[in-house]
Structures are given as structure tokens and as C-alpha cells.
Amino acid sequence: MSTKSLLLRALVPLSAAALLLTGCTSGSDTSKAAESAETLRVNWGTFPESWAPGAQSMEPGYMRVPYETLVLREFDGTILPNLATEWEFGEGATSLTLTLRDDVTFHDGTPFDAEAVKANLEYVRDVVGGQFGGPLKAGVSGVTVVDPTTVTFEFTRPYGTFLDLLSQRNLPMASPAAIADGTIETHPVGTSPWAYDESESVEGTRMFFGAYEDYWGEAPGFPNIELYAIADDTAATAALLAGDIDVTDTETDELPRLDAAPNAETFDYPAIRNNITFFDRGQGGVFADQKVRQALCYAMDASVVAELGGGNPENQHFLEGEFGYNPDITGFSADLAQAEKLLAEAGNPEISAEIGAAPFNKQEITIRAEQMNELPGVNITVQELTMPQFLSTWNSGQYALGMGNNPQITPADWYGAWFSETALANPSKYASDELKALAGAAQQTRGGTPEADEAWQAVMKQISDEALSCSHFASNEIIAYNTDTVTDVQPAIQAWEQVLIDYRAARPAA
């Protein structure tokens, strides 16, 4: 399985790549170098269906061009100031007060202040929803504007990992004016160094983000950024080697060609966590019986998918060394005999369900479906969807089970996004009494303590034992760049964020 096949990708016509190559290859190499010195040209293969903050169709490589988050989080968990400069949890971590910068404006001139933070939180929580809005809905009961530079979040329960969530895709800061008039979905307006310029963009092919003159922070290495939508990797490699783009994500199949080129370098970093999730698990649901879920988990062999390239099968969502990893979790290694035994104990019910698949993940989903269908009476059919259809429906409850990226980097957020009764990505609204009790106990602990680690490890084991999620797969993002045009291309500090580089660190090669 290729790295790109695991990403949330859309297929756009190859005419887009042809337009790029035709439009950019005219002129001298000198003109290309001059253009590259001003504009970082990046290809992530498609464009988001929505630019609304918290939209799950907006991957990090897009989000972190126009938008900024309240805080930053280094890979080791260190929280750094950003739009918020200071923070303090209330007693028992049931509230969090942020002190905000007072010198920030959005690209449309709207002031960034506590009212803007409140507007974003309420929009993502109450309107956008999904796997990123879900934890906000479950965990945040209210937002109080203390004064223009002070805002307080009130929680429904202790929420010591809320700062981690604020550094991720859950709550990037967008202009409240653009949120109010609805244009935020198609025209991103944030606080970053790069402002979207529709007049310099070509619909479906190129999105131009120009230098924002009133940016509050240090100037980045490139004043401008252009995002491209070349979905075909062969075409993207050709554009990169020709100097028509500077950076692209790529697949393992392209590495021999890139490695042989004198002007290309590649690197990879851990970014993607995929798994099967059984959504219809409530009373009367197709997957209400725990033994049925366990049987299907044992029927799947993630190593078959791994042999296609680009990743490793895992027995749980968190890996060794990460907060949430539980060494006592054994998971479900492929064992068809055990699967048949469990299904027999469940009474050999007839199981019929659909799973949605997009062009980028149809192959791996089909393999998993075929493996489950080896069990008697099981019929999992794959429903082919367009990219927009997949992004909006795969975890909505329309399909009884699904496979997709789970980017949550703490066990509290993973539980809150997918498994709690109130999680928007848990359409069944069901959680067992045992799971709720363990999660409730974990939520009462203070983050970063041995007690918290132990409590959340117990939650993770319960999720595994109940087979709510299985067939875990972790893989790397592969980035290629043209050394003639750009230097200092490196991973960002954010954990598990696909199609992303440190945009600010990149510099013109000249």
C-alpha cells in the first residue's frame, strides 16, 4: 500500500498537470529561479472540499498555509505559545484561561481577539462538527470573553490535554467575519503570513497565497505560497524535476526516479494512522455483538496490505514510546480459525454491511472486505465514492463500518473523537458501561502523571478488547523537493500531520 493511498486525496484531471507544465515551462531557467525565490510552489494533489476551520477534508498541508493555531506543540509534547502567549488551568483542569496576543489581525482586517476565539470555538463545535468538532462538543460547555485579550474555556469534565487539542486541526483561527457570511468555506481567511488571493489563482489548478503585509510575526523564507493539484504522481515528479514545482508528496513507486535525479531529494516522517472502525455497534446494530467484531478483526491481515508498500501493521493506535501505548494490548493478529470460532459462538449470524471507499483507498479497503468475507455468512460490500462523498460520509453513520485516518495524538482526544457516547464520529452513541467507567476515571487524572498514563492505558485496552477498532496501520509521509529551487525543506514540528512541511523554514536555494 502506497503512502499516498492512505491519505485523504482527490483525483483531479491530468489536464491540471498538463496546464501546470505547459504554463510554467515556457521561458528560461533563470525566470524559473527568479519566480521560485519569491514563491514556494507545493503540490499536495488536490484542494480541500471546505476551508472551514475544523473541516476534516482540510489536511494539515493546506490548513497551515492560511491559518494559525492558538498554541503549538512539539513532537515531544512541549506546548509553545503562538496566538496565545500564556495559559492557566483552573482547579481540577475544569477550565482553561488563555492570554492572547494584542497585535494580530486577520487577512480581511478583522481584529484577532477573545471574541474571535469564541466565534471559532462555537462554529467548529456547533456547526462543523465531525471528528475535530466532536471533542469540542463533548468537552467544552462554554467560552467566556473576559476582556479582548483574555478568554476562558469551561469544560464539562477535567480536560488536561486541551492544549494539545488546540495545537492541532481542531481549532485553527479563522476570521469571524468570514465565518458569519459563509465565505470561509471557499475563501480561507486566517492570521498567517500568507493570505489567499483569488485573482492570482486558477480554479482547480493553483491557489495563490500572497504575503500579508500586516503579519504579526517574523517573515518566512518565502513571501508567497502556491498550492497545486497534480493528483498523478508521475506527472508530479515530472513537474518537480523540471523545476515547475518545488515540493510534492510522493509514493514509494516514484522513489527510483527521484533518487536517480541530480536535483531531487526526499525524506519521510511518521504521519498516518489508519484503522477499521465499527460504527453500527449500538443496540440492534449490525456490529452490536462484541464477538462478531472480534471475529472480523481476527479475519483481517494488515500485513497483506503492508506488502503493497509504505507502512507497518500495528496492534493498537498508539505506538511504543507514545502517550497511550499499552504494552498489554496484543490486538488481533490474523487468525481465521479463531475468527470462525468466535463467529460460531455468536451464533453464526448473517452479517451484511457496506463500507465506503474513495479512489485513494479503494484497494486496501477492498482487501480488508475480502478478508472479512472469508467468514461464513459475512458479506461486506465496498461502495465506491467520489472524494467529496467519502470525506462527508465515511464516518457519519451512513456506513456501518469504515476505514480512515485517525490523527488524534492523545488517548483522551482519540476516545473523545470516536468512542465516547457524545463523540460525533460515534454515530451509534453507544459506549459500554466498562468503557465509560474507565474513561471517566482517566478524565479525572492530571495530565502528565503516572496515574494518568495508567488510567488512559486501561481505556485503550478496553477499546481493543471490545474490538471497537482494529486492523491498525501506521505509515510515513514521503516528501520530495527540487534542490535547484528550494532548501531547508524539513518536517514540521507537529506530530502525525500528513502532507505537511515546515513552510516557514523553507528558503530559496539561490
C-alpha positions as CSV (number, residue, x, y, z in Angstrom):
1,M,0.0,0.0,0.0
2,S,1.4,3.3,-1.0
3,T,1.7,6.2,1.4
4,K,-0.5,8.4,-0.8
5,S,-3.1,5.8,-0.9
6,L,-3.6,6.2,2.8
7,L,-4.1,10.0,2.6
8,L,-7.3,11.9,2.0
9,R,-6.7,12.6,-1.7
10,A,-8.9,13.5,-4.6
11,L,-8.3,12.6,-8.2
12,V,-8.3,15.7,-10.4
13,P,-8.0,15.5,-14.2
14,L,-4.5,15.2,-15.6
15,S,-5.2,18.3,-17.7
16,A,-4.5,20.2,-14.5
17,A,-1.0,18.8,-14.5
18,A,-0.7,19.5,-18.2
19,L,-1.7,23.1,-17.7
20,L,0.9,23.5,-15.0
21,L,3.7,22.0,-17.1
22,T,2.6,24.0,-20.2
23,G,2.2,27.2,-18.4
24,C,5.4,27.1,-16.4
25,T,7.9,25.5,-18.8
26,S,7.9,28.4,-21.2
27,G,10.7,30.9,-20.5
28,S,14.2,30.5,-19.3
29,D,15.6,28.6,-16.3
30,T,16.6,32.0,-15.0
31,S,13.0,33.2,-14.9
32,K,12.0,30.0,-13.1
33,A,14.7,30.6,-10.5
34,A,13.5,34.2,-10.0
35,E,9.9,33.1,-9.6
36,S,11.0,30.4,-7.1
37,A,12.8,33.0,-5.0
38,E,9.5,34.7,-4.3
39,T,7.0,31.8,-4.3
40,L,7.2,28.3,-2.8
41,R,5.3,26.0,-5.1
42,V,3.9,23.0,-3.4
43,N,1.8,20.1,-4.7
44,W,-0.4,18.1,-2.4
45,G,-2.5,16.6,-5.2
46,T,-5.9,18.3,-4.7
47,F,-7.7,21.0,-2.8
48,P,-10.0,20.8,0.2
49,E,-13.7,20.5,-0.2
50,S,-14.0,23.1,2.5
51,W,-11.7,25.6,4.1
52,A,-13.9,26.0,7.2
53,P,-11.9,25.7,10.4
54,G,-12.1,22.1,11.8
55,A,-13.2,20.7,8.4
56,Q,-11.9,17.1,8.2
57,S,-11.4,17.5,4.4
58,M,-8.7,20.1,5.0
59,E,-5.5,18.3,5.6
60,P,-2.6,20.0,7.5
61,G,-0.6,20.9,4.4
62,Y,-3.5,23.1,3.4
63,M,-4.6,24.3,6.8
64,R,-1.2,25.6,7.9
65,V,-0.8,27.9,5.0
66,P,-3.6,30.5,5.8
67,Y,-4.4,29.5,9.4
68,E,-2.6,29.5,12.7
69,T,-3.4,27.8,15.9
70,L,-3.6,29.3,19.4
71,V,-0.6,27.2,20.6
72,L,2.0,25.0,19.0
73,R,3.0,21.5,20.1
74,E,6.4,20.0,19.5
75,F,6.6,16.3,18.7
76,D,7.8,15.5,22.3
77,G,4.6,17.2,23.7
78,T,6.1,20.6,24.7
79,I,3.5,23.3,24.3
80,L,4.7,26.6,22.8
81,P,3.0,30.0,22.6
82,N,1.6,31.2,19.3
83,L,-1.5,33.3,19.1
84,A,-1.9,32.7,22.8
85,T,1.0,33.8,24.9
86,E,0.1,32.4,28.3
87,W,-2.3,29.9,29.8
88,E,-3.5,28.7,33.1
89,F,-5.8,25.7,34.0
90,G,-8.4,26.3,36.7
91,E,-8.7,24.0,39.7
92,G,-9.1,20.4,38.7
93,A,-8.4,21.3,35.0
94,T,-12.1,22.1,34.5
95,S,-11.3,25.4,32.8
96,L,-8.5,27.0,30.9
97,T,-7.7,30.7,30.6
98,L,-5.7,32.0,27.7
99,T,-3.9,35.3,27.3
100,L,-3.9,36.4,23.6
101,R,-1.6,38.5,21.5
102,D,-2.9,42.0,21.0
103,D,-1.1,42.8,17.7
104,V,-2.8,40.3,15.4
105,T,-5.4,40.9,12.6
106,F,-7.0,38.5,10.2
107,H,-6.2,38.9,6.5
108,D,-9.5,40.8,6.0
109,G,-8.6,43.3,8.7
110,T,-10.8,41.9,11.4
111,P,-9.1,42.0,14.8
112,F,-8.0,38.8,16.4
113,D,-9.3,38.9,20.0
114,A,-11.2,36.9,22.6
115,E,-14.5,37.4,20.7
116,A,-12.8,35.8,17.6
117,V,-11.7,32.8,19.6
118,K,-15.2,32.4,21.0
119,A,-16.7,32.6,17.5
120,N,-14.3,29.9,16.1
121,L,-14.9,27.5,19.0
122,E,-18.7,27.8,18.7
123,Y,-18.6,27.4,14.9
124,V,-16.4,24.3,14.9
125,R,-18.2,22.8,17.9
126,D,-21.8,23.5,16.9
127,V,-21.7,23.8,13.1
128,V,-18.7,22.0,11.6
129,G,-18.7,19.0,13.9
130,G,-17.0,15.8,12.7
131,Q,-14.0,14.2,14.3
132,F,-12.4,17.6,15.1
133,G,-15.5,19.4,16.3
134,G,-16.7,16.3,18.3
135,P,-14.2,16.6,21.2
136,L,-15.1,20.3,21.5
137,K,-18.8,19.5,21.7
138,A,-18.2,16.7,24.3
139,G,-15.7,18.7,26.4
140,V,-16.4,22.4,26.2
141,S,-19.5,23.7,27.9
142,G,-18.9,27.4,27.3
143,V,-16.5,30.2,26.4
144,T,-16.2,33.4,28.4
145,V,-14.8,36.6,27.0
146,V,-13.0,38.1,30.0
147,D,-11.6,41.1,28.0
148,P,-10.2,41.5,24.5
149,T,-7.0,39.6,25.2
150,T,-8.4,37.0,27.8
151,V,-10.7,34.1,27.1
152,T,-11.7,31.2,29.3
153,F,-12.9,27.8,28.2
154,E,-15.2,26.0,30.6
155,F,-15.1,22.2,30.4
156,T,-17.7,19.5,31.1
157,R,-15.1,17.5,32.9
158,P,-11.3,17.7,33.7
159,Y,-9.6,18.3,30.4
160,G,-5.8,18.4,31.0
161,T,-5.0,17.6,27.4
162,F,-7.0,20.5,25.9
163,L,-3.8,22.5,25.0
164,D,-2.7,19.5,22.9
165,L,-6.0,19.7,21.0
166,L,-5.6,23.5,20.5
167,S,-2.4,22.8,18.6
168,Q,-4.0,20.5,16.1
169,R,-6.6,20.7,13.4
170,N,-9.5,21.1,15.8
171,L,-9.4,24.8,16.1
172,P,-7.4,26.9,13.7
173,M,-8.3,30.6,13.9
174,A,-10.4,31.9,11.0
175,S,-11.9,35.4,10.5
176,P,-15.2,35.6,12.4
177,A,-16.5,37.9,9.6
178,A,-15.8,35.3,7.0
179,I,-17.4,32.7,9.3
180,A,-20.5,34.9,9.7
181,D,-21.1,35.4,6.0
182,G,-20.3,31.8,5.0
183,T,-17.4,32.6,2.6
184,I,-14.9,30.9,4.9
185,E,-15.7,27.5,3.3
186,T,-14.3,28.6,-0.1
187,H,-12.1,31.6,0.8
188,P,-9.8,30.9,3.8
189,V,-9.1,34.0,5.9
190,G,-6.6,33.4,8.7
191,T,-3.8,35.2,10.5
192,S,-0.7,33.6,8.9
193,P,2.0,35.2,6.8
194,W,0.1,34.1,3.6
195,A,-3.3,35.5,2.5
196,Y,-5.4,33.8,-0.2
197,D,-5.6,35.8,-3.4
198,E,-8.3,34.6,-5.7
199,S,-7.3,36.9,-8.5
200,E,-3.9,35.1,-8.8
201,S,-5.4,31.7,-8.6
202,V,-6.6,29.2,-11.2
203,E,-9.7,27.3,-10.1
204,G,-9.0,23.6,-9.8
205,T,-5.3,24.0,-10.6
206,R,-3.5,26.6,-8.5
207,M,-4.2,28.5,-5.3
208,F,-2.1,31.6,-4.6
209,F,-1.4,32.9,-1.1
210,G,0.5,36.2,-1.1
211,A,2.5,38.0,1.6
212,Y,0.3,39.5,4.3
213,E,1.8,42.9,5.0
214,D,0.4,43.2,8.5
215,Y,1.6,39.9,9.7
216,W,2.4,40.0,13.4
217,G,5.4,37.6,13.4
218,E,8.7,37.1,11.6
219,A,8.7,37.0,7.8
220,P,9.0,33.4,6.4
221,G,11.6,32.3,3.9
222,F,9.1,32.6,1.0
223,P,6.8,35.7,0.8
224,N,4.3,33.7,-1.3
225,I,3.0,30.1,-1.5
226,E,1.2,28.4,-4.4
227,L,-0.6,25.2,-3.8
228,Y,-1.1,22.9,-6.8
229,A,-3.5,20.0,-7.5
230,I,-1.5,17.4,-9.5
231,A,-3.1,14.1,-8.5
232,D,-1.0,11.8,-10.7
233,D,2.4,11.1,-9.1
234,T,4.2,10.6,-12.4
235,A,3.1,14.0,-13.6
236,A,4.0,15.5,-10.2
237,T,7.5,14.0,-10.4
238,A,8.0,15.4,-13.9
239,A,6.9,18.9,-12.7
240,L,9.3,18.7,-9.8
241,L,12.3,17.6,-11.8
242,A,11.5,20.3,-14.4
243,G,11.5,23.0,-11.8
244,D,7.9,23.8,-12.3
245,I,7.1,23.0,-8.6
246,D,9.4,22.9,-5.6
247,V,7.8,20.4,-3.3
248,T,5.4,17.4,-3.6
249,D,4.3,14.4,-1.6
250,T,5.0,11.2,-3.4
251,E,4.8,7.4,-3.4
252,T,7.3,4.7,-3.0
253,D,6.9,3.8,-6.7
254,E,8.4,7.2,-7.6
255,L,11.5,6.9,-5.4
256,P,13.8,5.2,-8.0
257,R,13.1,8.0,-10.5
258,L,13.6,10.7,-7.8
259,D,16.8,9.0,-6.4
260,A,18.4,8.9,-9.8
261,A,17.7,12.7,-10.4
262,P,20.6,15.0,-9.6
263,N,18.2,17.8,-8.5
264,A,15.8,15.9,-6.2
265,E,15.9,14.9,-2.5
266,T,13.4,13.0,-0.5
267,F,12.7,12.4,3.2
268,D,9.9,10.7,5.1
269,Y,8.3,11.1,8.6
270,P,5.6,9.3,10.6
271,A,2.2,10.7,9.8
272,I,-0.6,8.3,9.2
273,R,-2.7,6.1,11.4
274,N,-5.5,4.1,9.8
275,N,-7.8,1.5,11.2
276,I,-11.1,-0.2,10.7
277,T,-13.9,1.2,13.0
278,F,-17.2,-0.4,13.5
279,F,-19.8,2.4,13.7
280,D,-23.1,0.5,13.8
281,R,-22.3,-1.0,17.2
282,G,-25.3,0.2,19.3
283,Q,-28.2,-2.0,20.4
284,G,-29.6,-3.8,17.4
285,G,-26.7,-2.7,15.2
286,V,-25.0,-5.0,12.7
287,F,-21.9,-5.0,14.9
288,A,-23.6,-4.9,18.3
289,D,-22.2,-8.3,19.3
290,Q,-18.6,-7.9,20.6
291,K,-17.8,-11.5,19.4
292,V,-18.8,-10.5,15.9
293,R,-16.5,-7.5,15.9
294,Q,-13.7,-9.6,17.3
295,A,-14.2,-12.3,14.7
296,L,-14.0,-9.8,11.9
297,C,-10.8,-8.3,13.4
298,Y,-9.2,-11.7,13.5
299,A,-10.2,-12.3,9.9
300,M,-8.2,-9.3,8.7
301,D,-4.5,-9.5,7.9
302,A,-3.0,-6.0,7.8
303,S,0.4,-7.4,6.7
304,V,-1.1,-8.2,3.3
305,V,-1.9,-4.5,2.9
306,A,1.6,-3.6,4.2
307,E,3.2,-5.7,1.5
308,L,1.8,-3.2,-1.1
309,G,4.3,-0.8,0.4
310,G,4.5,2.2,2.7
311,G,3.7,1.2,6.2
312,N,3.5,-1.2,9.1
313,P,0.7,-3.2,10.7
314,E,0.3,-2.4,14.4
315,N,-1.7,-3.9,17.2
316,Q,-3.0,-0.5,18.5
317,H,-3.5,3.2,17.7
318,F,-0.5,4.5,19.8
319,L,3.0,3.2,19.3
320,E,5.7,2.3,21.8
321,G,7.0,5.5,23.4
322,E,3.8,7.5,22.8
323,F,1.3,8.5,25.5
324,G,-1.5,6.0,25.4
325,Y,0.6,3.0,24.3
326,N,-0.3,-0.1,26.3
327,P,2.2,-3.0,26.2
328,D,-0.5,-5.4,27.4
329,I,-2.5,-4.9,24.2
330,T,-2.0,-7.8,21.8
331,G,-4.6,-6.8,19.2
332,F,-5.9,-9.2,16.6
333,S,-3.2,-10.9,14.6
334,A,-4.7,-12.7,11.5
335,D,-6.2,-16.0,12.7
336,L,-9.1,-17.2,10.6
337,A,-9.7,-20.3,12.8
338,Q,-10.1,-18.1,15.8
339,A,-12.4,-15.8,13.8
340,E,-14.6,-18.7,12.8
341,K,-14.7,-19.9,16.4
342,L,-15.9,-16.5,17.7
343,L,-18.4,-16.2,15.0
344,A,-19.8,-19.6,15.8
345,E,-20.0,-18.6,19.5
346,A,-22.1,-15.6,18.4
347,G,-24.5,-17.9,16.6
348,N,-23.1,-17.5,13.0
349,P,-25.3,-14.5,12.3
350,E,-25.8,-13.3,8.7
351,I,-23.7,-10.1,8.5
352,S,-24.3,-7.7,5.7
353,A,-22.9,-4.2,5.6
354,E,-21.4,-1.5,3.3
355,I,-18.1,0.3,3.7
356,G,-17.4,3.5,1.8
357,A,-14.2,3.8,-0.3
358,A,-12.6,6.6,-2.3
359,P,-10.3,6.2,-5.2
360,F,-7.2,6.7,-3.0
361,N,-8.1,3.9,-0.5
362,K,-10.3,1.5,-2.5
363,Q,-7.6,-1.1,-2.9
364,E,-6.8,-1.5,0.8
365,I,-10.5,-1.3,1.8
366,T,-11.3,-4.0,-0.8
367,I,-8.6,-6.3,0.6
368,R,-9.9,-5.9,4.1
369,A,-13.5,-6.6,2.9
370,E,-12.5,-9.7,1.1
371,Q,-10.7,-10.9,4.2
372,M,-13.8,-10.4,6.3
373,N,-15.9,-12.1,3.7
374,E,-14.0,-15.4,4.1
375,L,-16.1,-15.9,7.2
376,P,-19.4,-17.8,6.7
377,G,-22.4,-15.6,6.3
378,V,-20.4,-12.3,6.1
379,N,-20.9,-10.0,3.2
380,I,-19.1,-6.7,3.4
381,T,-19.6,-4.7,0.2
382,V,-17.4,-1.8,-0.9
383,Q,-19.3,1.3,-2.0
384,E,-17.2,3.4,-4.4
385,L,-17.5,7.1,-3.6
386,T,-16.1,10.3,-5.0
387,M,-13.6,12.2,-2.9
388,P,-16.2,14.7,-1.6
389,Q,-18.7,11.9,-0.9
390,F,-16.2,9.9,1.0
391,L,-15.0,12.8,3.2
392,S,-18.5,13.8,4.2
393,T,-20.0,10.3,4.8
394,W,-17.4,7.6,5.6
395,N,-17.6,8.1,9.4
396,S,-21.1,9.8,9.5
397,G,-23.1,6.6,10.3
398,Q,-24.3,6.2,6.7
399,Y,-22.0,3.2,6.5
400,A,-21.9,0.5,9.3
401,L,-18.1,0.4,9.3
402,G,-15.3,2.5,7.8
403,M,-11.5,2.9,7.4
404,G,-9.8,6.2,7.6
405,N,-7.1,8.3,9.2
406,N,-7.2,8.8,13.0
407,P,-4.9,11.8,13.6
408,Q,-5.6,12.3,17.4
409,I,-2.3,12.4,19.3
410,T,-3.5,11.8,22.8
411,P,-5.7,9.0,24.1
412,A,-8.1,11.5,25.6
413,D,-8.7,13.0,22.2
414,W,-8.9,9.7,20.4
415,Y,-11.5,8.4,22.9
416,G,-13.4,11.8,22.7
417,A,-13.4,11.8,18.9
418,W,-14.5,8.2,18.2
419,F,-15.7,6.2,21.2
420,S,-17.4,8.3,23.8
421,E,-21.2,8.4,23.8
422,T,-21.2,12.1,22.7
423,A,-18.5,11.7,20.0
424,L,-19.8,12.9,16.6
425,A,-17.7,10.2,15.0
426,N,-19.6,7.6,17.1
427,P,-23.0,7.7,15.3
428,S,-24.2,4.8,17.4
429,K,-24.0,7.0,20.5
430,Y,-23.1,3.8,22.4
431,A,-20.3,3.1,24.8
432,S,-20.2,0.2,27.2
433,D,-20.5,0.8,30.9
434,E,-17.0,-0.6,31.4
435,L,-15.5,1.8,28.8
436,K,-17.4,4.8,30.2
437,A,-16.2,4.0,33.8
438,L,-12.6,3.7,32.7
439,A,-12.7,6.9,30.7
440,G,-14.5,8.8,33.5
441,A,-11.7,7.7,35.9
442,A,-9.0,8.7,33.3
443,Q,-10.6,12.1,32.8
444,Q,-10.3,12.9,36.5
445,T,-6.5,12.4,36.4
446,R,-4.0,15.2,35.9
447,G,-2.2,15.0,32.6
448,G,1.5,14.0,32.6
449,T,1.3,11.9,35.8
450,P,1.9,8.2,36.2
451,E,-1.7,7.9,37.3
452,A,-2.9,9.5,34.0
453,D,-0.7,7.2,31.9
454,E,-2.0,4.1,33.7
455,A,-5.7,5.2,33.5
456,W,-5.6,6.0,29.8
457,Q,-3.7,2.8,29.0
458,A,-6.7,1.0,30.6
459,V,-9.1,2.9,28.3
460,M,-7.0,2.0,25.3
461,K,-7.0,-1.7,26.3
462,Q,-10.8,-1.7,26.8
463,I,-11.3,-0.2,23.3
464,S,-9.1,-3.0,21.9
465,D,-10.7,-5.8,23.9
466,E,-14.2,-4.7,22.7
467,A,-12.9,-4.6,19.1
468,L,-14.3,-1.2,18.5
469,S,-11.3,-0.5,16.3
470,C,-8.7,-2.9,14.8
471,S,-6.5,-3.6,11.7
472,H,-4.3,-0.7,12.7
473,F,-1.8,0.6,10.2
474,A,1.0,3.2,10.6
475,S,2.9,4.7,7.6
476,N,5.2,7.5,6.7
477,E,4.6,10.6,4.6
478,I,7.2,10.9,1.8
479,I,8.2,14.4,0.6
480,A,10.3,15.2,-2.4
481,Y,11.8,18.6,-3.3
482,N,13.9,20.2,-6.0
483,T,17.3,21.1,-4.7
484,D,17.9,23.6,-7.5
485,T,15.0,25.8,-6.3
486,V,14.5,25.3,-2.6
487,T,16.5,24.4,0.5
488,D,15.8,23.8,4.2
489,V,12.8,21.6,3.4
490,Q,12.0,19.6,6.6
491,P,9.2,18.1,8.6
492,A,7.1,20.5,10.7
493,I,7.1,20.1,14.5
494,Q,3.5,18.9,14.5
495,A,3.0,15.1,15.2
496,W,1.2,12.8,12.8
497,E,0.3,15.5,10.3
498,Q,0.4,14.3,6.7
499,V,1.1,16.3,3.6
500,L,3.0,19.0,5.6
501,I,6.4,20.6,5.7
502,D,7.8,23.4,7.8
503,Y,6.7,26.2,5.5
504,R,8.4,28.9,7.4
505,A,11.8,27.2,7.4
506,A,12.0,26.6,3.6
507,R,14.3,29.0,1.7
508,P,15.1,29.7,-1.9
509,A,18.1,27.7,-3.0
510,A,19.6,30.7,-4.6
